[in-house]
């Protein structure tokens, strides 16, 4: 197994970031030029967890119009404008679509995310555009940290927990990882697991079939968008500060 492959151990957290130590000050002082690539993509996943596995359901909705990757890259750029020592941002010349292969394909085996799958692409990029560090933001897979079920969730989506005789429990979420890679070796300098869960919603009268899966209102969909964008922006920015990059 190559050195660039990493497997993430899952912690049961309600929200926020699973942390590692900040970048040492001597290493941080050498980071002067930084690029950022967000690979969150264009998929919002709705996950229904029922009383039994036979009541479970899921579907996805395209969020290309949200331009979430561009928003994340801009959020990182804005957050590092006032970095001390100063950081010069480099805009990586890369086709995002060619890098989505870091995710395990449906029905395939292996880790959900592996940098091995894009190692050669990243090396080619850094040979063409040298930089001291490269920030990657990608979806992460976690075992239900909201109510502790055995179901795995990932990326931006909606959590819908359904039980008999009670209103469903609903939460927009965004499970991401921010990782800083050394621009020469591609070794991780720091990383954060973001387990962002909306503080709003909770138990509510919302039918999965009638009001979510088959007839989601534009008003509610717009609210989900606002929540996800806020979760992503705040948590990504906080992660950079926690890792000592700002």
HELIX and SHEET records of a PDB file:
HELIX    1   1 UNK A   25  UNK A   28  1                                   4    
HELIX    2   2 UNK A   53  UNK A   55  5                                   3    
HELIX    3   3 UNK A   64  UNK A   66  5                                   3    
HELIX    4   4 UNK A   68  UNK A   79  1                                  12    
HELIX    5   5 UNK A   96  UNK A  102  5                                   7    
HELIX    6   6 UNK A  115  UNK A  118  5                                   4    
HELIX    7   7 UNK A  119  UNK A  128  1                                  10    
HELIX    8   8 UNK A  208  UNK A  213  3                                   6    
HELIX    9   9 UNK A  218  UNK A  242  1                                  25    
SHEET    1   A 6 UNK A  16  UNK A  18  0                                        
SHEET    2   A 6 UNK A 188  UNK A 197 -1                                        
SHEET    3   A 6 UNK A 168  UNK A 182 -1                                        
SHEET    4   A 6 UNK A 133  UNK A 139 -1                                        
SHEET    5   A 6 UNK A  33  UNK A  39  1                                        
SHEET    6   A 6 UNK A  88  UNK A  90  1                                        
SHEET    1   B 6 UNK A  16  UNK A  18  0                                        
SHEET    2   B 6 UNK A 188  UNK A 197 -1                                        
SHEET    3   B 6 UNK A 168  UNK A 182 -1                                        
SHEET    4   B 6 UNK A 152  UNK A 161 -1                                        
SHEET    5   B 6 UNK A  43  UNK A  49  1                                        
SHEET    6   B 6 UNK A  57  UNK A  62 -1                                        
SHEET    1   C 4 UNK A  16  UNK A  18  0                                        
SHEET    2   C 4 UNK A 188  UNK A 197 -1                                        
SHEET    3   C 4 UNK A 168  UNK A 182 -1                                        
SHEET    4   C 4 UNK A 202  UNK A 204 -1                                        
SHEET    1   D 5 UNK A  16  UNK A  18  0                                        
SHEET    2   D 5 UNK A 188  UNK A 197 -1                                        
SHEET    3   D 5 UNK A 168  UNK A 182 -1                                        
SHEET    4   D 5 UNK A 152  UNK A 161 -1                                        
SHEET    5   D 5 UNK A 141  UNK A 143 -1                                        
END                                                                             
